[in-house]
Amino acid sequence: MLKNRGLVFVLILLLIAVFFVYSGYNHPTVLTNQQTDFPDNNIGGEMMAEPHTLSIESLRQGDYPGSDLVVEQTLTPGSNYQRYIVSYRSEGLKIFALLTVPNPSSGSGQAMPEGGWPAVVFNHGYIPPSQYRTTERYLAYTDAFSSNGYVLLRPDYRGHGNSQGSPTGAYGSNGYTIDVLNAYSSLQKYKDVNPDKIGMWGHSLGGFLTLRAMVVNPDIKAGVIWAGVVGSYEDLFDRWRRRGALSGTPPVTPSTRGGSWRQTLSEQFGDPSENKAFWDSLSANSYLEDISGSIQLHHGTNDESVPYEFSETLKRQMIEAGKEVELYLYDNDDHNISQNFNIAANRRVEFFDRYLK
């Protein structure tokens, strides 16, 4: 009798154990909101495993091998240099670009330097992608480099002109920055370029790309930025009152400026006052201690597209980071520094001569 009671007791214990095991497998633990966030949606939280895709750290984890430059079309030569439309690869996309190469006897009347010509990646400003053409605009800007002994590569960016891909915008996507980084690597492979003497020049949106590229790639020797969008993401979110470049275009108000990236990111992560760490993680300004070289800044004080205070702030931040920086302000000049163009163009060539020749 006692033996039967013992057997029954064991069976009851086994049934209880099976019940708890079954319950554990079929009723998962309830997680907190923080625990159920995707890792890259919890910047600064305990669960963060990957940086946000727009962050500087995410860019640094990428690989930007570029490719050989392929000549797609030979253009009419410049004053003492050859002009080509070329292509290269960026994230599998075929990106077109303008390439200029000095004639062998150019460069202050000298032959090509031993090791190859110095070179510049030229990052253009915002032009509506559907209106963009590789051979149009910025002609005077490129000539100042091309006629002074520099190879120049001006990438079109994805979705511009004949380049493959969709135009992603510069501030809500790293697509254009990736195209610029791959342009740099492609230029390093070009037979007439000294791969150790390459800088970057950027105008407006292109200045934003230049600054990002220089805190990601440690090999970029120097950078020049004209009227650059070089504020932090907090500045872009809170303090950028961009006005239209065309006469009669109304100011962009805080409720309409910037497109969907501000709304999308703020809805997910909060605005900069609520989540400063996240917004700092997107900003090149937070990584200036790692910048690859010196920077020269140019800005007109009557710029109606990008406030010149952005350049003033970047100069201060560079000095605080112990980096070399120059700033030239042009009284009453515009976004394109039209009134002082020749002065600014000469200054940038002299700057690159210091660091690349």
GIPEZI-V794941 format. One record per helix or strand of 3 or more residues. SS is the DSSP state (~ for helix, > for strand). FROM is the first residue (numbers start at 1). LEN is the number of residues. If there is no record, write none. Layout:
SS	FROM	LEN
SS	FROM	LEN
This chain:
~	2	25
~	33	4
~	39	3
~	56	5
>	70	5
>	81	10
>	93	10
>	117	7
~	129	3
~	139	8
>	150	6
~	175	15
>	193	11
~	205	12
>	222	5
~	233	6
~	260	10
~	276	7
~	284	7
>	294	7
~	309	12
>	325	6
~	341	16
